[in-house]
């Protein structure tokens, strides 16, 4: 296994990186464990200052970092810029709030005078995906580092330059050597690393297949895990919704990053009274999306990550159409290049079809109508996934009811679902467990230690 940077728009190979050896891996892990001993003792305010410096550099160099994202995985550059800016925002969030989150807390008990302290664990092993190559790393790295841990990164094999850039900018910000390291390692070395006594936590964002393998390896070694996996998120439009606003948010929520997002709106449910009108609004907006060179700032739809991804989504669509689904717009490979697929809307989608049951990682949207509340809840929750849900309605009582009835880690009303540094993010069921971001996210990377004095 090698790490290859291939531009999905041009098809040209940019650079190849070879794997490190097992002996090199052992040396890095040992040096990281040594760095931890001093890093954990570094005053918190100094760790916070370094995070602020990292945020400064990401903002100053955002054009450079965004261009690498676009070149390696095809994200339109305007969206890549937003990703880098959001990554800087996460750094600032933890730089500003870590002292509050990590401060010891008095705790009433029958065990004398008690308090809770929050100590770093050791090495956090981050296994990260290609679709948000900076944001996914930063949202794990920022809380882990500021709380006194070291981080070892195994990034996706198709975004090695992003991984190198992240390591370089962390070093440039002034973090000590070996506190954060990028690793070019293969799958067998991943298991070897999880077996290390120095690795105390594993944080994975990725596919369910990857999640099963990482969870099994970590479980054998009683290593803590945070898993953010797949999604098949619902987007619900009630008959009292602002349809124009809902259509605008749906298109962004489904088709940004060319639909390659765990938290994308992947199943649209529309009340039957507004179904025709809303379908027309959405179809018009989807047809107007500009596809092309992702380096152009006015392009919204770029290439998918590779031709294999196009093959997979084409197969899911083909099977669904054979079962009775009908294409409203799109449905074919894009003329812009081998890795393009047209933004697609499908109606009359069979409930047992791939588009309804599986995670669809690309620009295809199945549409369903509903009549009553019970039917809707049954359909929305009838999924092995439970990452997020978006709902458009003006009814506050309905919002409260839905908040309890929908089985997901996040519910957003009158906007599309997206992660925010100040809010916990994660899923239920096959979408994973544990939480990232916010105070809850930093708690995943510390030892919550009880201290009692009698």
C-alpha positions in Angstrom: 0.0 0.0 0.0 1.4 3.4 -1.0 -0.1 6.8 -0.6 -0.8 8.4 -4.0 -1.9 12.0 -4.6 -3.9 11.9 -7.8 -6.0 14.8 -9.0 -9.5 13.4 -9.8 -10.2 16.2 -12.2 -7.2 15.8 -14.4 -6.4 12.2 -13.6 -2.7 13.1 -13.2 -0.6 11.7 -10.4 0.9 14.4 -8.3 3.1 12.5 -5.9 3.6 9.1 -4.2 4.7 8.5 -0.7 6.0 5.1 0.5 5.2 3.5 3.8 7.4 3.7 6.8 8.9 0.5 8.1 7.9 -1.2 11.3 11.1 -0.2 13.0 10.5 3.4 12.0 6.9 3.2 13.4 8.2 1.8 16.7 10.7 4.6 17.0 8.0 7.3 16.3 5.6 5.8 18.9 8.4 5.7 21.4 9.4 9.3 20.7 5.8 10.4 20.9 5.4 8.6 24.3 8.5 10.5 25.5 7.1 13.8 24.2 3.9 13.1 26.1 5.7 13.1 29.4 6.7 16.7 29.0 3.8 17.9 26.9 1.2 16.9 29.6 3.2 19.1 32.1 3.2 22.1 29.7 1.0 24.8 31.3 -2.5 24.8 29.8 -2.3 28.4 28.8 0.8 27.6 26.6 -1.0 24.8 24.9 -3.9 27.2 24.3 -1.5 29.8 22.8 -0.2 27.3 20.4 -3.7 26.4 19.2 -4.3 30.1 18.6 -1.1 30.3 16.6 -2.2 27.3 14.6 -5.5 29.0 13.9 -3.7 32.1 12.7 -1.5 30.1 10.3 -4.5 28.2 8.9 -6.2 31.5 8.2 -3.1 33.2 6.7 -2.3 30.2 4.5 -5.9 29.1 3.7 -5.5 29.6 -0.1 -2.5 27.2 -0.1 -4.3 24.6 2.1 -7.6 24.8 0.1 -5.7 24.4 -3.2 -4.2 21.1 -1.9 -7.7 19.8 -0.8 -9.1 20.7 -4.3 -6.2 19.1 -6.1 -6.2 15.8 -4.1 -9.9 15.0 -3.6 -11.7 17.3 -6.0 -13.6 19.5 -3.6 -14.6 22.9 -5.2 -12.2 25.4 -4.0 -14.8 27.7 -2.5 -15.9 24.8 -0.3 -12.3 23.9 0.5 -11.6 27.4 1.7 -14.6 27.2 4.0 -13.3 23.9 5.3 -9.9 25.4 6.2 -11.6 28.4 7.9 -13.8 26.1 9.9 -10.7 24.2 11.0 -9.2 27.4 12.3 -12.5 28.2 14.1 -12.3 24.8 15.9 -8.7 25.6 17.0 -9.8 29.0 18.4 -12.8 27.4 20.1 -10.7 25.0 22.2 -8.0 27.7 22.7 -10.6 29.9 24.3 -12.5 27.3 26.3 -10.1 24.5 27.3 -9.3 26.1 30.7 -13.0 26.2 31.5 -13.6 22.6 30.3 -10.5 21.1 32.1 -10.8 23.0 35.4 -11.1 20.7 38.4 -14.7 20.5 39.7 -15.8 20.0 43.2 -18.3 17.2 43.6 -20.6 16.4 46.5 -20.4 12.9 47.8 -20.4 10.7 50.9 -16.6 10.2 50.4 -15.2 13.1 52.3 -14.1 16.1 50.3 -14.2 15.2 46.6 -13.4 16.7 43.3 -13.0 15.6 39.7 -9.9 16.4 37.6 -9.3 15.8 33.9 -5.9 14.3 33.0 -4.5 13.5 29.5 -4.5 9.9 28.5 -1.4 9.5 26.4 -1.3 9.0 22.6 -4.5 9.4 20.6 -4.4 7.5 17.3 -6.5 9.3 14.7 -7.7 7.4 11.6 -9.2 10.0 9.2 -11.0 10.1 5.8 -10.5 12.0 2.6 -13.8 13.8 2.2 -13.0 16.6 4.7 -9.2 16.1 4.9 -8.5 19.1 7.2 -11.7 19.4 9.3 -11.9 15.8 10.3 -8.3 15.9 11.5 -8.5 19.2 13.3 -11.7 18.4 15.2 -10.0 15.4 16.7 -6.5 17.0 17.1 -7.4 20.3 18.7 -9.2 18.9 21.8 -6.7 16.1 22.1 -3.6 18.3 22.0 -4.9 21.1 24.2 -5.8 18.6 26.9 -2.2 17.4 26.9 -2.3 14.3 24.7 -0.1 13.5 21.7 -1.7 12.6 18.4 -0.6 10.2 15.7 -2.4 10.5 12.4 -3.1 7.8 9.8 -4.8 9.7 7.0 -6.6 8.3 4.0 -4.2 7.1 1.3 -5.4 9.5 -1.4 -4.8 12.7 0.5 -1.1 12.4 1.6 -0.2 16.0 0.8 -3.0 17.2 3.0 -1.6 15.0 5.8 1.9 16.4 5.2 0.6 20.0 5.2 -1.2 19.5 8.5 1.9 18.2 10.1 4.0 21.0 8.7 1.6 23.7 9.9 1.4 22.2 13.4 5.2 22.3 13.6 5.3 25.8 12.2 2.9 26.9 14.9 5.5 25.9 17.5 4.2 22.6 18.9 7.0 20.5 20.3 8.5 17.8 18.1 6.7 14.4 18.2 3.5 15.9 19.8 1.8 15.5 16.5 3.0 13.1 13.8 1.7 12.0 10.4 2.2 8.3 9.6 2.3 6.6 6.2 1.4 3.1 7.3 -0.6 0.2 6.0 -3.5 -1.8 7.5 -1.3 -4.3 9.3 0.7 -1.4 10.9 -2.6 0.1 12.0 -3.4 -3.0 14.1 0.2 -3.0 15.3 -0.2 0.6 16.5 -3.5 -0.1 18.3 -1.8 -2.9 20.1 0.8 -0.5 21.6 0.6 0.1 25.3 1.3 3.8 24.6 -1.9 4.3 22.5 -4.7 5.0 24.8 -7.5 6.1 22.5 -8.5 5.6 18.8 -10.6 8.2 17.0 -12.0 7.0 13.6 -14.1 8.9 11.1 -14.8 6.6 8.1 -16.8 3.8 6.6 -18.7 1.2 8.6 -16.3 -1.5 7.3 -13.3 0.5 8.6 -15.2 1.0 11.9 -15.8 -2.7 12.4 -12.1 -3.5 11.9 -10.9 -0.7 14.1 -13.4 -1.4 16.8 -12.4 -5.1 16.8 -8.7 -4.3 17.1 -9.3 -1.7 19.8 -11.6 -4.0 21.7 -9.0 -6.7 21.9 -6.7 -4.3 23.6 -9.3 -2.5 25.7 -8.5 0.8 24.0 -11.1 3.6 24.1 -12.7 4.5 20.8 -14.6 7.3 19.2 -16.3 6.2 16.0 -18.0 8.5 13.5 -19.3 6.3 10.7 -21.8 6.4 7.9 -25.1 8.1 7.6 -28.4 8.0 5.7 -29.8 11.2 7.0 -33.4 12.3 6.5 -34.4 15.8 5.4 -38.1 16.4 6.3 -40.3 19.1 4.9 -43.8 19.7 6.5 -46.7 21.4 4.8 -46.2 24.6 6.9 -42.5 25.0 5.9 -40.9 27.9 4.1 -40.4 26.0 0.9 -37.9 28.4 -0.7 -35.7 28.3 2.4 -36.0 24.5 2.6 -35.1 24.0 -1.0 -32.0 26.2 -0.7 -30.9 24.3 2.4 -31.6 20.9 0.9 -29.4 21.6 -2.1 -26.6 22.7 0.1 -27.1 19.9 2.6 -27.2 17.2 -0.1 -24.9 18.3 -2.9 -22.0 20.2 -1.3 -18.8 18.3 -1.6 -20.5 16.6 -4.5 -22.6 14.7 -2.0 -19.6 13.0 -0.4 -20.4 13.6 3.3 -21.5 11.3 6.1 -23.9 14.0 7.4 -25.4 14.9 4.0 -29.2 14.8 3.6 -29.6 11.5 1.8 -33.3 10.8 2.1 -35.9 13.5 1.4 -39.4 13.2 3.0 -42.0 15.8 1.8 -45.6 16.2 3.1 -47.9 15.2 0.3 -49.7 18.6 0.3 -46.5 20.4 -0.7 -44.8 17.5 -2.6 -45.3 18.8 -6.2 -44.4 22.4 -5.4 -41.3 21.5 -3.4 -40.1 18.9 -5.9 -40.3 21.6 -8.6 -38.3 24.1 -6.5 -35.6 21.6 -5.8 -35.4 20.3 -9.3 -34.9 23.8 -10.7 -32.1 24.5 -8.2 -30.3 21.2 -8.9 -30.4 21.7 -12.7 -28.8 25.1 -12.2 -25.8 23.8 -10.2 -22.6 24.4 -12.1 -20.2 21.5 -12.6 -16.6 21.7 -13.8 -13.1 22.4 -12.8 -13.1 22.5 -9.0 -10.4 25.1 -9.0 -12.9 27.6 -10.4 -14.6 29.5 -7.6 -18.0 29.5 -9.2 -18.1 25.7 -9.6 -20.4 23.9 -7.1 -20.1 20.3 -8.3 -16.7 18.9 -8.7 -15.5 15.4 -9.6 -16.1 12.6 -7.2 -13.0 11.3 -5.4 -12.2 8.6 -8.1 -13.8 6.5 -10.8 -14.5 3.7 -8.3 -16.8 6.0 -6.4 -18.7 6.8 -9.6 -19.1 3.1 -10.4 -20.5 2.5 -7.0 -23.1 5.2 -7.1 -24.0 4.3 -10.7 -24.6 0.7 -9.5 -26.8 1.8 -6.6 -28.9 4.0 -9.0 -29.2 1.4 -11.7 -30.5 -1.2 -9.2 -33.0 1.3 -7.8 -34.3 2.2 -11.2 -34.7 -1.5 -12.1 -36.9 -1.8 -9.0 -39.2 1.0 -10.1 -37.5 4.3 -9.2 -37.7 7.2 -11.8 -35.1 9.9 -12.5 -36.4 13.4 -12.5 -33.1 15.0 -13.4 -29.5 13.8 -13.9 -28.9 10.1 -13.7 -25.8 9.8 -15.8 -22.0 10.2 -15.7 -21.0 13.8 -16.1 -19.5 15.1 -19.4 -16.9 17.1 -17.5 -14.6 14.1 -16.9 -14.3 10.4 -15.8 -15.0 11.2 -12.1 -18.1 13.3 -12.6 -21.7 12.2 -11.9 -24.7 14.4 -12.6 -26.6 15.8 -9.6 -29.6 13.4 -9.6 -33.1 13.3 -8.2 -35.1 10.1 -8.0 -38.8 9.7 -7.2 -41.0 6.6 -6.7 -38.1 5.2 -4.9 -38.8 1.6 -3.6 -38.3 1.4 0.1 -36.1 -1.7 -0.2 -33.9 -0.2 -2.9 -30.2 0.7 -2.5 -31.0 4.4 -2.6 -33.4 4.0 0.4 -31.4 1.6 2.5 -27.7 2.1 1.9 -25.5 5.1 2.4 -25.2 6.9 -1.0 -21.9 8.7 -1.1 -22.4 11.0 -4.0 -24.9 13.5 -5.7 -28.0 11.4 -5.8 -31.2 12.2 -3.8 -34.2 9.8 -3.4 -37.5 11.5 -2.6 -40.4 10.2 -0.6 -43.8 11.7 0.3 -45.6 11.2 3.6 -49.1 11.8 4.9 -49.2 11.4 8.6 -46.8 11.7 11.5 -46.6 8.0 12.5 -45.8 6.9 9.0 -43.1 9.5 8.8 -41.4 8.5 12.1 -41.5 4.8 11.1 -39.8 5.5 7.8 -37.2 7.9 9.1 -36.2 5.6 12.0 -36.3 2.5 9.7 -32.6 2.7 9.0 -29.5 1.1 10.5 -28.0 4.6 10.6 -28.7 7.5 12.9 -26.3 10.4 12.4 -28.4 13.5 11.9 -31.8 14.8 10.7 -33.0 18.1 9.2 -36.6 19.2 9.6 -38.4 22.2 8.2 -41.6 23.3 10.0 -42.9 26.4 11.8 -44.7 24.4 14.5 -42.8 24.6 17.9 -44.8 21.8 19.5 -44.0 19.6 16.5 -40.3 20.4 16.9 -40.4 19.3 20.5 -42.2 16.0 19.6 -39.8 15.2 16.8 -36.8 15.9 19.0 -37.7 12.9 21.1 -39.1 10.6 18.4 -36.3 10.8 15.8 -33.5 8.4 16.5 -30.3 10.3 15.6 -27.3 12.1 17.2 -28.3 15.5 15.9 -31.6 17.1 14.9 -31.6 20.5 13.2 -34.7 22.5 12.5 -35.0 24.9 9.6 -31.5 24.4 8.4 -29.4 21.6 7.0 -27.3 19.5 9.4 -23.7 20.5 9.9 -21.2 20.1 12.7 -20.3 23.0 14.9 -17.2 23.3 17.3 -19.5 24.3 20.2 -21.9 21.3 19.8 -21.4 17.6 20.4 -21.3 15.6 17.2 -21.8 11.9 16.7 -24.4 9.2 15.9 -26.3 6.2 17.2 -26.8 2.7 15.8 -24.4 2.0 12.9 -23.4 5.7 12.7 -21.0 5.1 15.6 -20.6 6.1 19.2 -18.8 8.7 21.2 -18.9 12.4 20.6 -16.6 14.9 18.9 -16.4 18.7 19.4 -17.7 20.8 22.3 -17.0 20.0 26.0 -18.3 16.5 25.4 -15.7 15.9 22.7 -12.7 16.9 24.8 -13.9 14.6 27.6 -13.4 11.6 25.2 -9.6 12.3 25.4 -9.1 12.7 29.1 -9.1 10.5 32.2 -12.0 11.7 34.3 -10.3 11.1 37.7 -12.1 11.2 41.0 -10.1 12.5 44.0 -11.5 12.1 47.5 -9.9 13.3 50.8 -11.2 12.0 54.1 
